[in-house]
Amino acid sequence: MTPDIGAQLRKGVVEHCILGLLAREPMYGWQLAEELTGPGLIAGIGTLYPVLSRLRERGVVATYEQASDAGPVRKYYRLTDAGRQELDAFRAQWGPFTRAVGNMIDGSTR
């Protein structure tokens, strides 16, 4: 895959990957960054915070602070009700979309 294609694919799904992770449990930024950098969905923690800001502005993610045993207070991100609705809508479309794309690009016939 060329880098341009990969970047476009990641850009199109990273917000919903974040929503999916937060649907499991609230997380702080470093946790999210580790989950997303491992599979290459983001380059690093510096690329995560602008996405989280956009999600907060849209009202699909909210924050709260919690004391940490390992250092300073941490800012946690959690999914809002609007975020759950958006994630549910994405999930409903994701399966049919990926099947349609797969059918078109895998070279098989119907």
Buried (B, 14 or more C-beta within 10 A) or exposed (E): EEEEEEEEEBEEEBBBBBBBBBBEEBBBBEBBBEBBBEEEBBEEBEBBEEBBEEBBEEEBBBEEEEEEEEEEEBEBBBBBEEBBEBBEEBEEEBEEEEEEEEEEEEEEEE
